[in-house]
Amino acid sequence: MLNKLNHLPVDLTGLNYNITSDSVPWFLISLLKKYQKISYICSDNKELYYLSENLRILLPEITIFQLPSFDCPLFSNISPTVENKSIRISALTSVLSSNNKFSILLTTFDSLLLKTTPKTLLKDRFIEINIQKDYSIDGIKKFIMNNGYCRVDTVRQKCEYAIRGGIIDIFSPSEKHPIRLDTFGSDIESMKVFDPITQLSLKDVKISKIISSSEILLNEESIKKFRVKFRELEIKDKAEEYNLISEGIKINGIEQFLPMFYDSLDDTYSYFNDFKFVCLTTFKEKIRQSENNIVSKYKEFENMISINDYITRSDNLIKDIQKNDPILITNLFTQKFNCLTKPLLDLKNIKNQRDVSKLITYLEKFADSYEIIFAVRNSISKERIENFFLFESIGNEIQLDKKLINKVKKKINFLEIAIKKSFVFDGSSQFGLVVITDEDLFGNKVFRSTQAKIEQENFIYEVSTL
């Protein structure tokens, strides 16, 4: 699992470390060997998705749980996107049933403060369909109807299902593709995954998992609790919402009523209290700042439901994290912390052939006991760097020993990963790691994706309105 390029081989005996921001993925992977379950608190969703992508590049087989913040205004009539809700419920469900030895949880300060579905209701709340075993077709139908799936004519998004005779289509939040069950009587004859756009089958599968659609388990029992609490609280100006939810309809903004569907919510941290948390040294200030932002958005709801029903107060969350003896990191390089990685401050931009010669000479000092990684964002950057080490490209007027070039060249590795700043890990006398970014070599350029990315839900909407 671990190799010489994706982690920092050092005895991590302390709890305080100086590291650069761009070396965080390598650092988290390094912690797995000792702690097995690692959690890192990101500043926001952007950092969470960025870090998740880089971790998957460095260690594709690793299990990563993502618990982002809601991507909508809190306590409003707007719901999170289907993708956001799916990622969250997948993480909450999977972490309760995961048997993976090594895993990394990425979350945010907002996510840890907001309470969520009781663990007792989510634990074992899934169906794992194995084509070689017998299942109750009625049981599968009952599960998806009692766990917030929306019945449609054609399944295109997660958390939807369709029934056409003996064909049942289901798109679980935990799966990349929807499944199509071909049933006959009480038997499942075949199970395939299919493309939600073209509706064409992709391949046969033997096992597939169906989980709840979101953190709100909208069923007869939860609707009953909602109705009772709504009347007890004498909530005004929400009559339409009350009537629609009473009919089992998941309205936009239903998350504002989350505490009313359960006896009480669980602290989100309680899902992950067996993880070793990694935090910035400023995590206490960050948590209090997030709490203040949430409370300020709650003002118009303060006469409806107590804010304590929605969130874990900052002081309590800080105490929970501190009980875990978190690993603290900073990039300010304080003398009290162990220094693991540091920036390459003396690395120069490449502007001409003479700069190429200087780069090769600069890298010579790392060639004996360091692995050198060029972190590139595309194949063009890789090709430019590879040309640096072609003897003919140096130029006749610049004298460099061919043996020197080959010596450095043997230590060169390429990794297509999006990081901004180069860093060095000194390690032991036997091993070190240098990561050099194409941005540091060629300057701050705008890297454009070769493939336009269309928001999935907008795309599905456009298709469905054709």
DAHU-V66341 format. One record per helix or strand of 2 or more residues. SS is the DSSP state (H for helix, E for strand). FROM is the first residue (numbers start at 1). TO is the last residue. Records with the same first field share a line. If there is no record, write none. Layout:
# DAHU-V66341
SS = FROM-TO, FROM-TO
This chain:
# DAHU-V66341
E = 16-18, 37-42, 63-67, 103-108, 126-130, 150-151, 160-164, 167-170, 178-184, 187-194, 201-204, 207-211, 276-280, 327-330, 338-339, 341-343, 370-376, 412-416, 423-425, 432-437
H = 21-35, 45-58, 82-97, 109-113, 119-122, 137-146, 220-233, 239-246, 254-261, 268-272, 283-297, 299-301, 307-310, 314-323, 353-364, 379-388, 391-393, 402-410, 438-442, 456-464
